[in-house]
Structures are given as structure tokens and as C-alpha cells.
């Protein structure tokens, strides 16, 4: 399944305090927030290394072109009014659509406004309404207690059973034993 084949996928998802808008190339505000996020030392351990390796304007522009029209990843800008406050995405694998992973990051100036929670809720509700994936999952760094609490409030629970399967399918490597992990996997049903 590719992102072009998903029926009902919205370009804009509207919420009370924020909206989600599909990534567009040549968007200076988005480039600026990505540059800030991918170079912010405090959150680097929490973000996927694939993203943070794009830490210059040139690399971010090239990365944005790939992500704006990706076959198995759908990326949204988190908009607070007219301001780009962060990103949220969901992705799966061509060979495995048994789960979809949700990832989000909010710019330093916009944390504490509950944008991470609301944007995640908007995305989760939208994905559940599409009823495409049996499981929605999120990897949370073991030291990121705020993200773990927010994801639990959204109905996710830690899932050691799915951790092994999904990590192998998504990243091609076996899941580490619980004592050696730096990320926990949280999951919820992808259906309403």
C-alpha cells in the first residue's frame, strides 16, 4: 500500500489549538523549525537519527522533497495559528502494513502549549477513522516521561509483545531485551 492509495487522507486536519497540514516543499517556516529541531541538543536523543542527520538547510531541503511525497510516510506540519510549531508523521513499511508508527516533535518555543498532545490526538483520531492499520504505535525514549504520559492519555499502552515484531519489520533488527532498550514501544488499536 502506498500513501497515494490511502482513501480519505486529509491535506488539512483541523483542531481547536492547532491544525495539521501536509508537508509542502519550499516552505521557509517549516525549514526553519526543522533546522531548530534537528540541531537542538536537548532533544537529539529523542528523535530518529535518520531525521537529525539532516542538520543543514541544504540537507533539510533535500529531505523535505523526499518526505513531501513519500510512498510509505505521510508528514504534516503542526500549525499554531499561522506559525509552524513542529511536525507529526505516520509511516509503515511496504512489506508490512500491520502497524503504523507515529512520530512528532514540537519546537522549543511552543512546548507547554499542549500542541504535542492535541496534534497526536488529531492524527490518531484521523488514522482510526480511516481504519487501515490494525495497530498504531509510537516509540518513546525511556527518559522522556512527558511523552510517555501523553501517549498513555491517548489510549496507548506499553507493548513488549509487539515491540519485537514491529522493530524487526520496521528497522530490520531484533528488539533489545527490556533492560538494554533506549526506546519503549507503545501501541493502541488502529480501529475505532
N, C-alpha and C positions, 0 to 999 in steps of 0.2 A: 504494500500500500504506500502511495506517495502522498505528500501534502496536497498536491493538486487534486487528488481523488477524494479527499475528505469533503463530504457534502455538509453544508450548514456552517462551515468555518467562517467566522465573522472577521472583517477587517478592523472593526472598532467594537470593543466591548465596553459598555458604559457602566460606571458605578457612581456612588454618592460622592466620594472624595477624589476619585481618580478614574481615568479611562485607560484602556489598553488599546494601542494602535499598532498594527503590523509594521515591522521594520521596513524602512524605505532607505534606499541608498541616497547619498548626497544630502544628509540631514545633519547640519552642523551641531545642533544641540545634542543629538544622540552621540555623535562622535566625541563631543566634549565630555559627556557623562561617562562614556565607556573608557576614555583615556584616564579620567579620575579614578574610576573603579579599578581598572586593571593595573594601576600604579599605587593604590592605597595599601601601604604596608600592613595595617591592622587587619584587613580582611583577606589578604592574599591566601592564607591557609584555608579559608572557607570556600574559595572559588576554584572552579575547574582549571587545571593548569593549561588546558588547551586554549582557554579564553585569555588567561593572563599573560601568555607568551606574546600576545598582540598588544604591546605596550607603547607603540609609537603611532602617530597619526597615520602614517603611510600604511602600516600593518593593519590598523583598525579599519581603514577604508577598504582594503582588500578583503578583510574578514567580513565586513558588513555586506559586501557584494555577494559573498558566498552564502551568508546566512539569510539574506532577504528573500531568496528563492531557493531554499534547500529542500531536497526531496523528503527527508525524514525529520526535519526540525522546523518548528514554527515559532518565530520570535516576535515579541511585542515590546513596544516602548511603554513604560509606565508614565502616564501624563498626569500631572497635578496641575489642573488649570491648563495653562499654555506651556508649562515648564516640563521638560523631560527629566524625570526623577530617578529612572533606573530602567531595568529590563526584566522581563519574565519570558520563559520559553517552555515548550514541551517538545520532547523528542522520543523517538523509538528507533528500532533497527529494521532494515528491510527484511531480514530473515527472522525477526521476532517482533510481533506486534501484540504479545501477551501483556505488555505493560508499557506505560509511557512515563518518562521521567520529567518532573517539573523542576525548574531552576529559576531562581530570582536573585536580584541584587538591587539595593537602593543606595543612591548617592548619600554621602556623609551629611549633607545639609538637609536631607529630607527624612532621615531616620527619626523615629519617635512620633511621626505623624500617622502611624498605623497604616502606611501605604503598602508595606510588605504584606501585612495580614489581608488587607482589602484586595490587593491585586491578586494574591494567591487564591482567595475565595472566589473572585470573579472568574479566574482561569479554571479552577476546579469545577465550579458550577457549570461553566460552558462545556468543559470536557464531558462531564457527567450527562449533560443534556444531549450530547452527540452519541453517547453510548457506543463508542468504538473500541475502547480498551477495557479488558477485564480488570486491570489494576492500574491505579495511579500511584506513583512512587516518588519519593524525594530522599536524596542523600543529605544527611545533616552531619556536619563536623561534630565530633563528640564534645568539643569545648564550646560549641555555640548553643548555649542553653536557651537563649531567647528564641532562636529559630525552632528548636525542638518543642518548646512550649506552644508557640504559634501553630506549628504543624499539628500538634495534638488537639488544639482547639478546633481545628478544621476537620477532625474526624480521623486523622491518621494514627496508626499505632506502629511501634517498632516491630519489624518482622524479620526474625533471624532465618526463618524457613525460606522466604523469598529472596533474602539477601544473597545467598549463594547462587541461585538460579539467575537472577537478574544481573548481578555483577559479571557472571560468566558470559551471558548473552550480550550485554551492552559493551563490556570492556575487554572481553576475551581472556580474562584472568580469573582464577578461583578467588572466592571471598576469603579474607583472612579470618583466623579464629577471633572470637569476640574480644579477647584480651589484646590483640595486636591491631585492631581496627582503628582508623582515624575518622571513619565515617560510619554512622548507623543508617540503615535503610528503614524508612517509614512508608507504610502503604495503606491504601484505602481502596474500596471498590470503585471501579470506573463507571458503574451503572447507578442510575437513580433508584 
